[in-house]
Amino acid sequence: MITAIVFVKADVARIPEVAEQIAALEGVSEVYSVTGQIDLIALVRVREHEEVASVVADSLNKVAGVLETETHIAFRTYSRHDLESAFSLGLD
C-alpha cells in the first residue's frame, strides 16, 4: 500500500465543501482541516504509484476551490495504533 500525504491550500470561503469533495474521491482515506499555512491534509492510500498521480493530478487538483497542492510519499509508517491493532487479541 502506498500512502501519500497531500497538503492542500483552498479557497478559505469553501474549505468545508472542498474537504467533503476531496474525501469523496476514490483513493482518499481521510481529510483533515488544519491550522497553519495550509488548509487541508488529505491522506491518499493506493496500491500503485501511478494511482497517486491519478488521484492527485487527475481528480484532487480539479476540485473547485483547490488552489495549490504539495504531495509527499510516505516511505514507512510508524504508528503505535497500527502496532496495537496487529497484536490485539480482540478482547475489548
PDB file of N, CA, C and O in Angstrom, chain B, residues numbered from 101:
ATOM      1  N   MET B 101       0.852  -1.176   0.000  1.00  0.00           N
ATOM      2  CA  MET B 101       0.000   0.000   0.000  1.00  0.00           C
ATOM      3  C   MET B 101       0.896   1.238   0.000  1.00  0.00           C
ATOM      4  O   MET B 101       1.852   1.325   0.771  1.00  0.00           O
ATOM      5  N   ILE B 102       0.585   2.166  -0.849  1.00  0.00           N
ATOM      6  CA  ILE B 102       1.317   3.428  -0.946  1.00  0.00           C
ATOM      7  C   ILE B 102       0.476   4.512  -0.302  1.00  0.00           C
ATOM      8  O   ILE B 102      -0.711   4.657  -0.594  1.00  0.00           O
ATOM      9  N   THR B 103       1.113   5.272   0.581  1.00  0.00           N
ATOM     10  CA  THR B 103       0.427   6.379   1.241  1.00  0.00           C
ATOM     11  C   THR B 103       1.058   7.681   0.784  1.00  0.00           C
ATOM     12  O   THR B 103       2.278   7.842   0.821  1.00  0.00           O
ATOM     13  N   ALA B 104       0.220   8.602   0.356  1.00  0.00           N
ATOM     14  CA  ALA B 104       0.665   9.945   0.005  1.00  0.00           C
ATOM     15  C   ALA B 104      -0.052  10.922   0.921  1.00  0.00           C
ATOM     16  O   ALA B 104      -1.250  10.798   1.176  1.00  0.00           O
ATOM     17  N   ILE B 105       0.705  11.897   1.412  1.00  0.00           N
ATOM     18  CA  ILE B 105       0.152  12.955   2.238  1.00  0.00           C
ATOM     19  C   ILE B 105       0.106  14.196   1.355  1.00  0.00           C
ATOM     20  O   ILE B 105       1.133  14.652   0.852  1.00  0.00           O
ATOM     21  N   VAL B 106      -1.099  14.737   1.171  1.00  0.00           N
ATOM     22  CA  VAL B 106      -1.276  15.861   0.261  1.00  0.00           C
ATOM     23  C   VAL B 106      -1.677  17.097   1.055  1.00  0.00           C
ATOM     24  O   VAL B 106      -2.731  17.126   1.690  1.00  0.00           O
ATOM     25  N   PHE B 107      -0.821  18.120   1.012  1.00  0.00           N
ATOM     26  CA  PHE B 107      -1.132  19.412   1.626  1.00  0.00           C
ATOM     27  C   PHE B 107      -1.935  20.212   0.611  1.00  0.00           C
ATOM     28  O   PHE B 107      -1.557  20.312  -0.556  1.00  0.00           O
ATOM     29  N   VAL B 108      -3.031  20.771   1.060  1.00  0.00           N
ATOM     30  CA  VAL B 108      -3.939  21.478   0.152  1.00  0.00           C
ATOM     31  C   VAL B 108      -4.175  22.899   0.640  1.00  0.00           C
ATOM     32  O   VAL B 108      -4.576  23.114   1.784  1.00  0.00           O
ATOM     33  N   LYS B 109      -3.925  23.863  -0.230  1.00  0.00           N
ATOM     34  CA  LYS B 109      -4.363  25.236   0.014  1.00  0.00           C
ATOM     35  C   LYS B 109      -5.678  25.394  -0.736  1.00  0.00           C
ATOM     36  O   LYS B 109      -5.790  25.038  -1.909  1.00  0.00           O
ATOM     37  N   ALA B 110      -6.671  25.937  -0.032  1.00  0.00           N
ATOM     38  CA  ALA B 110      -8.007  26.029  -0.616  1.00  0.00           C
ATOM     39  C   ALA B 110      -8.565  27.430  -0.450  1.00  0.00           C
ATOM     40  O   ALA B 110      -8.094  28.213   0.374  1.00  0.00           O
ATOM     41  N   ASP B 111      -9.570  27.726  -1.243  1.00  0.00           N
ATOM     42  CA  ASP B 111     -10.328  28.962  -1.100  1.00  0.00           C
ATOM     43  C   ASP B 111     -10.943  28.931   0.299  1.00  0.00           C
ATOM     44  O   ASP B 111     -11.749  28.054   0.607  1.00  0.00           O
ATOM     45  N   VAL B 112     -10.561  29.886   1.139  1.00  0.00           N
ATOM     46  CA  VAL B 112     -10.959  29.891   2.550  1.00  0.00           C
ATOM     47  C   VAL B 112     -12.472  29.853   2.717  1.00  0.00           C
ATOM     48  O   VAL B 112     -12.971  29.223   3.649  1.00  0.00           O
ATOM     49  N   ALA B 113     -13.194  30.500   1.850  1.00  0.00           N
ATOM     50  CA  ALA B 113     -14.652  30.525   1.954  1.00  0.00           C
ATOM     51  C   ALA B 113     -15.293  29.181   1.622  1.00  0.00           C
ATOM     52  O   ALA B 113     -16.479  28.975   1.878  1.00  0.00           O
ATOM     53  N   ARG B 114     -14.505  28.261   1.050  1.00  0.00           N
ATOM     54  CA  ARG B 114     -15.073  26.986   0.587  1.00  0.00           C
ATOM     55  C   ARG B 114     -14.431  25.767   1.243  1.00  0.00           C
ATOM     56  O   ARG B 114     -14.626  24.648   0.768  1.00  0.00           O
ATOM     57  N   ILE B 115     -13.675  25.951   2.312  1.00  0.00           N
ATOM     58  CA  ILE B 115     -12.931  24.835   2.901  1.00  0.00           C
ATOM     59  C   ILE B 115     -13.815  23.629   3.232  1.00  0.00           C
ATOM     60  O   ILE B 115     -13.449  22.512   2.868  1.00  0.00           O
ATOM     61  N   PRO B 116     -14.954  23.797   3.900  1.00  0.00           N
ATOM     62  CA  PRO B 116     -15.754  22.596   4.207  1.00  0.00           C
ATOM     63  C   PRO B 116     -16.217  21.836   2.965  1.00  0.00           C
ATOM     64  O   PRO B 116     -16.168  20.606   2.941  1.00  0.00           O
ATOM     65  N   GLU B 117     -16.664  22.551   1.937  1.00  0.00           N
ATOM     66  CA  GLU B 117     -17.111  21.900   0.707  1.00  0.00           C
ATOM     67  C   GLU B 117     -15.954  21.230  -0.019  1.00  0.00           C
ATOM     68  O   GLU B 117     -16.098  20.122  -0.536  1.00  0.00           O
ATOM     69  N   VAL B 118     -14.809  21.898  -0.056  1.00  0.00           N
ATOM     70  CA  VAL B 118     -13.628  21.330  -0.710  1.00  0.00           C
ATOM     71  C   VAL B 118     -13.215  20.048   0.009  1.00  0.00           C
ATOM     72  O   VAL B 118     -12.922  19.038  -0.631  1.00  0.00           O
ATOM     73  N   ALA B 119     -13.193  20.091   1.336  1.00  0.00           N
ATOM     74  CA  ALA B 119     -12.814  18.916   2.131  1.00  0.00           C
ATOM     75  C   ALA B 119     -13.752  17.749   1.861  1.00  0.00           C
ATOM     76  O   ALA B 119     -13.298  16.616   1.696  1.00  0.00           O
ATOM     77  N   GLU B 120     -15.043  18.008   1.813  1.00  0.00           N
ATOM     78  CA  GLU B 120     -16.020  16.949   1.557  1.00  0.00           C
ATOM     79  C   GLU B 120     -15.854  16.350   0.167  1.00  0.00           C
ATOM     80  O   GLU B 120     -15.958  15.135  -0.007  1.00  0.00           O
ATOM     81  N   GLN B 121     -15.597  17.201  -0.822  1.00  0.00           N
ATOM     82  CA  GLN B 121     -15.413  16.696  -2.188  1.00  0.00           C
ATOM     83  C   GLN B 121     -14.138  15.858  -2.297  1.00  0.00           C
ATOM     84  O   GLN B 121     -14.124  14.827  -2.969  1.00  0.00           O
ATOM     85  N   ILE B 122     -13.078  16.301  -1.638  1.00  0.00           N
ATOM     86  CA  ILE B 122     -11.828  15.533  -1.657  1.00  0.00           C
ATOM     87  C   ILE B 122     -12.030  14.196  -0.946  1.00  0.00           C
ATOM     88  O   ILE B 122     -11.586  13.158  -1.439  1.00  0.00           O
ATOM     89  N   ALA B 123     -12.692  14.216   0.201  1.00  0.00           N
ATOM     90  CA  ALA B 123     -12.923  12.989   0.970  1.00  0.00           C
ATOM     91  C   ALA B 123     -13.731  11.958   0.180  1.00  0.00           C
ATOM     92  O   ALA B 123     -13.600  10.757   0.412  1.00  0.00           O
ATOM     93  N   ALA B 124     -14.553  12.418  -0.740  1.00  0.00           N
ATOM     94  CA  ALA B 124     -15.388  11.520  -1.548  1.00  0.00           C
ATOM     95  C   ALA B 124     -14.627  10.857  -2.697  1.00  0.00           C
ATOM     96  O   ALA B 124     -15.143   9.938  -3.333  1.00  0.00           O
ATOM     97  N   LEU B 125     -13.403  11.318  -2.967  1.00  0.00           N
ATOM     98  CA  LEU B 125     -12.634  10.761  -4.086  1.00  0.00           C
ATOM     99  C   LEU B 125     -12.138   9.356  -3.764  1.00  0.00           C
ATOM    100  O   LEU B 125     -11.703   9.085  -2.644  1.00  0.00           O
ATOM    101  N   GLU B 126     -12.204   8.474  -4.742  1.00  0.00           N
ATOM    102  CA  GLU B 126     -11.657   7.138  -4.576  1.00  0.00           C
ATOM    103  C   GLU B 126     -10.153   7.234  -4.361  1.00  0.00           C
ATOM    104  O   GLU B 126      -9.459   7.922  -5.111  1.00  0.00           O
ATOM    105  N   GLY B 127      -9.654   6.557  -3.355  1.00  0.00           N
ATOM    106  CA  GLY B 127      -8.233   6.592  -3.021  1.00  0.00           C
ATOM    107  C   GLY B 127      -7.919   7.527  -1.873  1.00  0.00           C
ATOM    108  O   GLY B 127      -6.836   7.444  -1.294  1.00  0.00           O
ATOM    109  N   VAL B 128      -8.834   8.412  -1.529  1.00  0.00           N
ATOM    110  CA  VAL B 128      -8.624   9.327  -0.395  1.00  0.00           C
ATOM    111  C   VAL B 128      -9.253   8.674   0.831  1.00  0.00           C
ATOM    112  O   VAL B 128     -10.452   8.397   0.850  1.00  0.00           O
ATOM    113  N   SER B 129      -8.430   8.430   1.861  1.00  0.00           N
ATOM    114  CA  SER B 129      -8.946   7.767   3.054  1.00  0.00           C
ATOM    115  C   SER B 129      -9.417   8.752   4.112  1.00  0.00           C
ATOM    116  O   SER B 129     -10.352   8.461   4.858  1.00  0.00           O
ATOM    117  N   GLU B 130      -8.775   9.920   4.186  1.00  0.00           N
ATOM    118  CA  GLU B 130      -9.116  10.902   5.214  1.00  0.00           C
ATOM    119  C   GLU B 130      -8.735  12.289   4.743  1.00  0.00           C
ATOM    120  O   GLU B 130      -7.827  12.463   3.930  1.00  0.00           O
ATOM    121  N   VAL B 131      -9.446  13.274   5.270  1.00  0.00           N
ATOM    122  CA  VAL B 131      -9.099  14.679   5.024  1.00  0.00           C
ATOM    123  C   VAL B 131      -9.201  15.403   6.360  1.00  0.00           C
ATOM    124  O   VAL B 131     -10.195  15.274   7.074  1.00  0.00           O
ATOM    125  N   TYR B 132      -8.164  16.165   6.688  1.00  0.00           N
ATOM    126  CA  TYR B 132      -8.126  16.927   7.929  1.00  0.00           C
ATOM    127  C   TYR B 132      -8.094  18.416   7.620  1.00  0.00           C
ATOM    128  O   TYR B 132      -7.358  18.855   6.738  1.00  0.00           O
ATOM    129  N   SER B 133      -8.880  19.179   8.334  1.00  0.00           N
ATOM    130  CA  SER B 133      -8.785  20.633   8.311  1.00  0.00           C
ATOM    131  C   SER B 133      -7.752  20.995   9.371  1.00  0.00           C
ATOM    132  O   SER B 133      -7.853  20.541  10.511  1.00  0.00           O
ATOM    133  N   VAL B 134      -6.762  21.804   9.013  1.00  0.00           N
ATOM    134  CA  VAL B 134      -5.647  22.074   9.917  1.00  0.00           C
ATOM    135  C   VAL B 134      -5.343  23.565  10.011  1.00  0.00           C
ATOM    136  O   VAL B 134      -5.798  24.364   9.193  1.00  0.00           O
ATOM    137  N   THR B 135      -4.569  23.915  11.023  1.00  0.00           N
ATOM    138  CA  THR B 135      -4.094  25.286  11.160  1.00  0.00           C
ATOM    139  C   THR B 135      -2.746  25.406  10.465  1.00  0.00           C
ATOM    140  O   THR B 135      -2.114  24.401  10.137  1.00  0.00           O
ATOM    141  N   GLY B 136      -2.315  26.632  10.245  1.00  0.00           N
ATOM    142  CA  GLY B 136      -1.005  26.852   9.644  1.00  0.00           C
ATOM    143  C   GLY B 136      -1.117  27.395   8.239  1.00  0.00           C
ATOM    144  O   GLY B 136      -2.120  28.006   7.870  1.00  0.00           O
ATOM    145  N   GLN B 137      -0.075  27.166   7.458  1.00  0.00           N
ATOM    146  CA  GLN B 137      -0.003  27.731   6.123  1.00  0.00           C
ATOM    147  C   GLN B 137      -0.789  26.953   5.085  1.00  0.00           C
ATOM    148  O   GLN B 137      -0.972  27.427   3.964  1.00  0.00           O
ATOM    149  N   ILE B 138      -1.255  25.766   5.443  1.00  0.00           N
ATOM    150  CA  ILE B 138      -2.117  25.002   4.547  1.00  0.00           C
ATOM    151  C   ILE B 138      -3.489  24.871   5.196  1.00  0.00           C
ATOM    152  O   ILE B 138      -3.638  25.103   6.396  1.00  0.00           O
ATOM    153  N   ASP B 139      -4.471  24.507   4.418  1.00  0.00           N
ATOM    154  CA  ASP B 139      -5.841  24.432   4.919  1.00  0.00           C
ATOM    155  C   ASP B 139      -6.308  23.012   5.200  1.00  0.00           C
ATOM    156  O   ASP B 139      -7.046  22.770   6.155  1.00  0.00           O
ATOM    157  N   LEU B 140      -5.874  22.073   4.361  1.00  0.00           N
ATOM    158  CA  LEU B 140      -6.318  20.691   4.470  1.00  0.00           C
ATOM    159  C   LEU B 140      -5.148  19.740   4.269  1.00  0.00           C
ATOM    160  O   LEU B 140      -4.195  20.051   3.556  1.00  0.00           O
ATOM    161  N   ILE B 141      -5.233  18.589   4.902  1.00  0.00           N
ATOM    162  CA  ILE B 141      -4.300  17.498   4.635  1.00  0.00           C
ATOM    163  C   ILE B 141      -5.146  16.301   4.233  1.00  0.00           C
ATOM    164  O   ILE B 141      -6.050  15.895   4.964  1.00  0.00           O
ATOM    165  N   ALA B 142      -4.851  15.739   3.068  1.00  0.00           N
ATOM    166  CA  ALA B 142      -5.555  14.561   2.579  1.00  0.00           C
ATOM    167  C   ALA B 142      -4.597  13.377   2.582  1.00  0.00           C
ATOM    168  O   ALA B 142      -3.448  13.497   2.157  1.00  0.00           O
ATOM    169  N   LEU B 143      -5.075  12.233   3.062  1.00  0.00           N
ATOM    170  CA  LEU B 143      -4.298  11.007   3.003  1.00  0.00           C
ATOM    171  C   LEU B 143      -4.816  10.170   1.849  1.00  0.00           C
ATOM    172  O   LEU B 143      -5.994   9.819   1.787  1.00  0.00           O
ATOM    173  N   VAL B 144      -3.910   9.860   0.942  1.00  0.00           N
ATOM    174  CA  VAL B 144      -4.245   9.054  -0.227  1.00  0.00           C
ATOM    175  C   VAL B 144      -3.591   7.698  -0.035  1.00  0.00           C
ATOM    176  O   VAL B 144      -2.385   7.609   0.193  1.00  0.00           O
ATOM    177  N   ARG B 145      -4.392   6.641  -0.127  1.00  0.00           N
ATOM    178  CA  ARG B 145      -3.871   5.278   0.037  1.00  0.00           C
ATOM    179  C   ARG B 145      -4.270   4.462  -1.181  1.00  0.00           C
ATOM    180  O   ARG B 145      -5.450   4.223  -1.437  1.00  0.00           O
ATOM    181  N   VAL B 146      -3.255   4.043  -1.922  1.00  0.00           N
ATOM    182  CA  VAL B 146      -3.489   3.303  -3.169  1.00  0.00           C
ATOM    183  C   VAL B 146      -2.468   2.173  -3.283  1.00  0.00           C
ATOM    184  O   VAL B 146      -1.513   2.107  -2.509  1.00  0.00           O
ATOM    185  N   ARG B 147      -2.678   1.295  -4.246  1.00  0.00           N
ATOM    186  CA  ARG B 147      -1.790   0.133  -4.407  1.00  0.00           C
ATOM    187  C   ARG B 147      -0.571   0.406  -5.293  1.00  0.00           C
ATOM    188  O   ARG B 147       0.485  -0.193  -5.090  1.00  0.00           O
ATOM    189  N   GLU B 148      -0.704   1.287  -6.256  1.00  0.00           N
ATOM    190  CA  GLU B 148       0.371   1.543  -7.222  1.00  0.00           C
ATOM    191  C   GLU B 148       0.713   3.029  -7.265  1.00  0.00           C
ATOM    192  O   GLU B 148      -0.150   3.875  -7.034  1.00  0.00           O
ATOM    193  N   HIS B 149       1.977   3.347  -7.562  1.00  0.00           N
ATOM    194  CA  HIS B 149       2.398   4.747  -7.646  1.00  0.00           C
ATOM    195  C   HIS B 149       1.608   5.522  -8.694  1.00  0.00           C
ATOM    196  O   HIS B 149       1.292   6.696  -8.500  1.00  0.00           O
ATOM    197  N   GLU B 150       1.293   4.868  -9.792  1.00  0.00           N
ATOM    198  CA  GLU B 150       0.544   5.538 -10.855  1.00  0.00           C
ATOM    199  C   GLU B 150      -0.818   6.021 -10.359  1.00  0.00           C
ATOM    200  O   GLU B 150      -1.352   7.016 -10.850  1.00  0.00           O
ATOM    201  N   GLU B 151      -1.368   5.308  -9.384  1.00  0.00           N
ATOM    202  CA  GLU B 151      -2.667   5.690  -8.838  1.00  0.00           C
ATOM    203  C   GLU B 151      -2.579   6.993  -8.037  1.00  0.00           C
ATOM    204  O   GLU B 151      -3.557   7.737  -7.957  1.00  0.00           O
ATOM    205  N   VAL B 152      -1.426   7.269  -7.450  1.00  0.00           N
ATOM    206  CA  VAL B 152      -1.241   8.548  -6.747  1.00  0.00           C
ATOM    207  C   VAL B 152      -1.421   9.683  -7.736  1.00  0.00           C
ATOM    208  O   VAL B 152      -2.125  10.654  -7.455  1.00  0.00           O
ATOM    209  N   ALA B 153      -0.792   9.564  -8.883  1.00  0.00           N
ATOM    210  CA  ALA B 153      -0.922  10.594  -9.916  1.00  0.00           C
ATOM    211  C   ALA B 153      -2.361  10.728 -10.366  1.00  0.00           C
ATOM    212  O   ALA B 153      -2.851  11.837 -10.582  1.00  0.00           O
ATOM    213  N   SER B 154      -3.034   9.609 -10.505  1.00  0.00           N
ATOM    214  CA  SER B 154      -4.424   9.642 -10.936  1.00  0.00           C
ATOM    215  C   SER B 154      -5.301  10.359  -9.912  1.00  0.00           C
ATOM    216  O   SER B 154      -6.122  11.200 -10.280  1.00  0.00           O
ATOM    217  N   VAL B 155      -5.134  10.034  -8.640  1.00  0.00           N
ATOM    218  CA  VAL B 155      -5.956  10.656  -7.596  1.00  0.00           C
ATOM    219  C   VAL B 155      -5.623  12.137  -7.464  1.00  0.00           C
ATOM    220  O   VAL B 155      -6.523  12.978  -7.453  1.00  0.00           O
ATOM    221  N   VAL B 156      -4.332  12.461  -7.363  1.00  0.00           N
ATOM    222  CA  VAL B 156      -3.946  13.851  -7.088  1.00  0.00           C
ATOM    223  C   VAL B 156      -4.061  14.716  -8.333  1.00  0.00           C
ATOM    224  O   VAL B 156      -4.764  15.727  -8.317  1.00  0.00           O
ATOM    225  N   ALA B 157      -3.392  14.342  -9.401  1.00  0.00           N
ATOM    226  CA  ALA B 157      -3.345  15.198 -10.590  1.00  0.00           C
ATOM    227  C   ALA B 157      -4.651  15.199 -11.373  1.00  0.00           C
ATOM    228  O   ALA B 157      -5.082  16.235 -11.878  1.00  0.00           O
ATOM    229  N   ASP B 158      -5.272  14.037 -11.469  1.00  0.00           N
ATOM    230  CA  ASP B 158      -6.467  13.945 -12.306  1.00  0.00           C
ATOM    231  C   ASP B 158      -7.768  14.276 -11.574  1.00  0.00           C
ATOM    232  O   ASP B 158      -8.756  14.641 -12.211  1.00  0.00           O
ATOM    233  N   SER B 159      -7.778  14.154 -10.257  1.00  0.00           N
ATOM    234  CA  SER B 159      -9.032  14.370  -9.524  1.00  0.00           C
ATOM    235  C   SER B 159      -8.934  15.467  -8.467  1.00  0.00           C
ATOM    236  O   SER B 159      -9.644  16.470  -8.546  1.00  0.00           O
ATOM    237  N   LEU B 160      -8.067  15.286  -7.488  1.00  0.00           N
ATOM    238  CA  LEU B 160      -7.993  16.221  -6.364  1.00  0.00           C
ATOM    239  C   LEU B 160      -7.683  17.642  -6.819  1.00  0.00           C
ATOM    240  O   LEU B 160      -8.327  18.594  -6.377  1.00  0.00           O
ATOM    241  N   ASN B 161      -6.706  17.783  -7.695  1.00  0.00           N
ATOM    242  CA  ASN B 161      -6.334  19.124  -8.179  1.00  0.00           C
ATOM    243  C   ASN B 161      -7.448  19.813  -8.954  1.00  0.00           C
ATOM    244  O   ASN B 161      -7.428  21.032  -9.124  1.00  0.00           O
ATOM    245  N   LYS B 162      -8.418  19.038  -9.422  1.00  0.00           N
ATOM    246  CA  LYS B 162      -9.501  19.603 -10.222  1.00  0.00           C
ATOM    247  C   LYS B 162     -10.751  19.927  -9.406  1.00  0.00           C
ATOM    248  O   LYS B 162     -11.749  20.392  -9.957  1.00  0.00           O
ATOM    249  N   VAL B 163     -10.700  19.682  -8.091  1.00  0.00           N
ATOM    250  CA  VAL B 163     -11.833  20.034  -7.233  1.00  0.00           C
ATOM    251  C   VAL B 163     -11.917  21.561  -7.171  1.00  0.00           C
ATOM    252  O   VAL B 163     -10.924  22.235  -6.900  1.00  0.00           O
ATOM    253  N   ALA B 164     -13.101  22.090  -7.423  1.00  0.00           N
ATOM    254  CA  ALA B 164     -13.292  23.546  -7.375  1.00  0.00           C
ATOM    255  C   ALA B 164     -12.961  24.053  -5.978  1.00  0.00           C
ATOM    256  O   ALA B 164     -13.472  23.541  -4.982  1.00  0.00           O
ATOM    257  N   GLY B 165     -12.102  25.065  -5.916  1.00  0.00           N
ATOM    258  CA  GLY B 165     -11.699  25.637  -4.638  1.00  0.00           C
ATOM    259  C   GLY B 165     -10.308  25.217  -4.206  1.00  0.00           C
ATOM    260  O   GLY B 165      -9.746  25.815  -3.289  1.00  0.00           O
ATOM    261  N   VAL B 166      -9.734  24.197  -4.848  1.00  0.00           N
ATOM    262  CA  VAL B 166      -8.353  23.811  -4.568  1.00  0.00           C
ATOM    263  C   VAL B 166      -7.443  24.787  -5.306  1.00  0.00           C
ATOM    264  O   VAL B 166      -7.516  24.918  -6.527  1.00  0.00           O
ATOM    265  N   LEU B 167      -6.588  25.468  -4.550  1.00  0.00           N
ATOM    266  CA  LEU B 167      -5.705  26.477  -5.140  1.00  0.00           C
ATOM    267  C   LEU B 167      -4.302  25.945  -5.410  1.00  0.00           C
ATOM    268  O   LEU B 167      -3.653  26.338  -6.380  1.00  0.00           O
ATOM    269  N   GLU B 168      -3.839  25.045  -4.535  1.00  0.00           N
ATOM    270  CA  GLU B 168      -2.464  24.556  -4.644  1.00  0.00           C
ATOM    271  C   GLU B 168      -2.346  23.269  -3.841  1.00  0.00           C
ATOM    272  O   GLU B 168      -3.003  23.109  -2.812  1.00  0.00           O
ATOM    273  N   THR B 169      -1.500  22.342  -4.317  1.00  0.00           N
ATOM    274  CA  THR B 169      -1.239  21.121  -3.557  1.00  0.00           C
ATOM    275  C   THR B 169       0.255  20.855  -3.487  1.00  0.00           C
ATOM    276  O   THR B 169       1.029  21.314  -4.327  1.00  0.00           O
ATOM    277  N   GLU B 170       0.638  20.105  -2.470  1.00  0.00           N
ATOM    278  CA  GLU B 170       2.014  19.626  -2.316  1.00  0.00           C
ATOM    279  C   GLU B 170       1.905  18.197  -1.825  1.00  0.00           C
ATOM    280  O   GLU B 170       1.300  17.940  -0.785  1.00  0.00           O
ATOM    281  N   THR B 171       2.491  17.257  -2.572  1.00  0.00           N
ATOM    282  CA  THR B 171       2.326  15.838  -2.273  1.00  0.00           C
ATOM    283  C   THR B 171       3.626  15.240  -1.754  1.00  0.00           C
ATOM    284  O   THR B 171       4.704  15.479  -2.297  1.00  0.00           O
ATOM    285  N   HIS B 172       3.493  14.450  -0.680  1.00  0.00           N
ATOM    286  CA  HIS B 172       4.620  13.744  -0.066  1.00  0.00           C
ATOM    287  C   HIS B 172       4.289  12.262  -0.034  1.00  0.00           C
ATOM    288  O   HIS B 172       3.211  11.874   0.417  1.00  0.00           O
ATOM    289  N   ILE B 173       5.218  11.422  -0.513  1.00  0.00           N
ATOM    290  CA  ILE B 173       5.035   9.975  -0.486  1.00  0.00           C
ATOM    291  C   ILE B 173       5.686   9.441   0.782  1.00  0.00           C
ATOM    292  O   ILE B 173       6.833   9.772   1.082  1.00  0.00           O
ATOM    293  N   ALA B 174       4.955   8.616   1.526  1.00  0.00           N
ATOM    294  CA  ALA B 174       5.482   8.029   2.760  1.00  0.00           C
ATOM    295  C   ALA B 174       6.366   6.828   2.430  1.00  0.00           C
ATOM    296  O   ALA B 174       6.003   5.989   1.605  1.00  0.00           O
ATOM    297  N   PHE B 175       7.533   6.751   3.083  1.00  0.00           N
ATOM    298  CA  PHE B 175       8.423   5.601   2.927  1.00  0.00           C
ATOM    299  C   PHE B 175       8.018   4.470   3.870  1.00  0.00           C
ATOM    300  O   PHE B 175       7.885   3.315   3.464  1.00  0.00           O
ATOM    301  N   ARG B 176       7.825   4.832   5.145  1.00  0.00           N
ATOM    302  CA  ARG B 176       7.476   3.865   6.177  1.00  0.00           C
ATOM    303  C   ARG B 176       6.410   4.457   7.078  1.00  0.00           C
ATOM    304  O   ARG B 176       6.234   5.673   7.151  1.00  0.00           O
ATOM    305  N   THR B 177       5.703   3.569   7.763  1.00  0.00           N
ATOM    306  CA  THR B 177       4.702   4.003   8.735  1.00  0.00           C
ATOM    307  C   THR B 177       5.171   3.607  10.119  1.00  0.00           C
ATOM    308  O   THR B 177       5.523   2.451  10.354  1.00  0.00           O
ATOM    309  N   TYR B 178       5.178   4.552  11.026  1.00  0.00           N
ATOM    310  CA  TYR B 178       5.483   4.310  12.419  1.00  0.00           C
ATOM    311  C   TYR B 178       4.263   4.748  13.213  1.00  0.00           C
ATOM    312  O   TYR B 178       4.011   5.943  13.370  1.00  0.00           O
ATOM    313  N   SER B 179       3.510   3.782  13.709  1.00  0.00           N
ATOM    314  CA  SER B 179       2.273   4.128  14.380  1.00  0.00           C
ATOM    315  C   SER B 179       2.007   3.178  15.528  1.00  0.00           C
ATOM    316  O   SER B 179       1.943   1.965  15.330  1.00  0.00           O
ATOM    317  N   ARG B 180       1.854   3.707  16.707  1.00  0.00           N
ATOM    318  CA  ARG B 180       1.501   2.882  17.857  1.00  0.00           C
ATOM    319  C   ARG B 180       0.139   2.237  17.620  1.00  0.00           C
ATOM    320  O   ARG B 180      -0.075   1.079  17.977  1.00  0.00           O
ATOM    321  N   HIS B 181      -0.781   2.988  17.018  1.00  0.00           N
ATOM    322  CA  HIS B 181      -2.120   2.464  16.728  1.00  0.00           C
ATOM    323  C   HIS B 181      -2.033   1.219  15.859  1.00  0.00           C
ATOM    324  O   HIS B 181      -2.710   0.230  16.137  1.00  0.00           O
ATOM    325  N   ASP B 182      -1.218   1.247  14.817  1.00  0.00           N
ATOM    326  CA  ASP B 182      -1.074   0.100  13.925  1.00  0.00           C
ATOM    327  C   ASP B 182      -0.484  -1.101  14.653  1.00  0.00           C
ATOM    328  O   ASP B 182      -0.921  -2.233  14.442  1.00  0.00           O
ATOM    329  N   LEU B 183       0.502  -0.863  15.506  1.00  0.00           N
ATOM    330  CA  LEU B 183       1.122  -1.958  16.254  1.00  0.00           C
ATOM    331  C   LEU B 183       0.133  -2.580  17.227  1.00  0.00           C
ATOM    332  O   LEU B 183       0.067  -3.803  17.349  1.00  0.00           O
ATOM    333  N   GLU B 184      -0.636  -1.749  17.917  1.00  0.00           N
ATOM    334  CA  GLU B 184      -1.619  -2.274  18.865  1.00  0.00           C
ATOM    335  C   GLU B 184      -2.669  -3.107  18.145  1.00  0.00           C
ATOM    336  O   GLU B 184      -3.089  -4.141  18.664  1.00  0.00           O
ATOM    337  N   SER B 185      -3.103  -2.684  16.963  1.00  0.00           N
ATOM    338  CA  SER B 185      -4.092  -3.443  16.202  1.00  0.00           C
ATOM    339  C   SER B 185      -3.523  -4.787  15.754  1.00  0.00           C
ATOM    340  O   SER B 185      -4.218  -5.803  15.783  1.00  0.00           O
ATOM    341  N   ALA B 186      -2.272  -4.788  15.344  1.00  0.00           N
ATOM    342  CA  ALA B 186      -1.652  -6.009  14.857  1.00  0.00           C
ATOM    343  C   ALA B 186      -1.539  -7.069  15.951  1.00  0.00           C
ATOM    344  O   ALA B 186      -1.634  -8.263  15.665  1.00  0.00           O
ATOM    345  N   PHE B 187      -1.338  -6.650  17.189  1.00  0.00           N
ATOM    346  CA  PHE B 187      -1.149  -7.594  18.287  1.00  0.00           C
ATOM    347  C   PHE B 187      -2.380  -7.740  19.159  1.00  0.00           C
ATOM    348  O   PHE B 187      -2.318  -8.386  20.205  1.00  0.00           O
ATOM    349  N   SER B 188      -3.483  -7.161  18.757  1.00  0.00           N
ATOM    350  CA  SER B 188      -4.717  -7.231  19.531  1.00  0.00           C
ATOM    351  C   SER B 188      -5.314  -8.632  19.485  1.00  0.00           C
ATOM    352  O   SER B 188      -5.322  -9.293  18.446  1.00  0.00           O
ATOM    353  N   LEU B 189      -5.811  -9.062  20.632  1.00  0.00           N
ATOM    354  CA  LEU B 189      -6.484 -10.341  20.694  1.00  0.00           C
ATOM    355  C   LEU B 189      -7.986 -10.203  20.523  1.00  0.00           C
ATOM    356  O   LEU B 189      -8.717 -11.194  20.531  1.00  0.00           O
ATOM    357  N   GLY B 190      -8.446  -8.952  20.368  1.00  0.00           N
ATOM    358  CA  GLY B 190      -9.865  -8.714  20.197  1.00  0.00           C
ATOM    359  C   GLY B 190     -10.646  -8.834  21.492  1.00  0.00           C
ATOM    360  O   GLY B 190     -11.835  -9.149  21.475  1.00  0.00           O
ATOM    361  N   LEU B 191      -9.996  -8.589  22.600  1.00  0.00           N
ATOM    362  CA  LEU B 191     -10.652  -8.715  23.899  1.00  0.00           C
ATOM    363  C   LEU B 191     -10.954  -7.354  24.504  1.00  0.00           C
ATOM    364  O   LEU B 191     -10.492  -7.045  25.602  1.00  0.00           O
ATOM    365  N   ASP B 192     -11.716  -6.552  23.805  1.00  0.00           N
ATOM    366  CA  ASP B 192     -12.038  -5.211  24.314  1.00  0.00           C
ATOM    367  C   ASP B 192     -13.092  -5.254  25.385  1.00  0.00           C
ATOM    368  O   ASP B 192     -13.475  -4.212  25.916  1.00  0.00           O
TER     369      ASP B 192
END
